[in-house]
């Protein structure tokens, strides 16, 4: 249960950081930010596990970077897919 809560908190932080690194304004709220961050965090965990370094102790900077990049890509894709056309 602690891992689930930790992943949600980690995902929320990742989502906020991903929004900060993207240029411009994203037209979605904090719920989508957290959800995209959680997805980015899960992708980061998965990729980090594929690399073969999934079981380390302490803060994994590379896992954070992978997660932020994944969340930023998801955020960019979400914005592109939900963007309304200006008339």
C-alpha positions, 0 to 999 in steps of 0.5 A: 500500500505504501508503494501505491501512495508513494507512486501517486505522490511521485507522479504528482511531483513528476506531473508538475515538473513536466508542466514546468519544463514544457513551453507555453500554457497547458489548458488542463487542470491539476487532476490531468497533471497528476494523472499524466505524472503518474503515467509518466512515473509508471513509464519511468519505473518500467523503462528503468527496470528494462535498463536493469537498474530497477532495484536500487536504494535512494534517489534514482536521478536517471529514473526521475529524468526518464519519468519527467521526459515521459510525462512531458511527452504525455502532456504534449500529446494530451494537449495536441489531442485535446486542443480546440481549433481557433476560428 
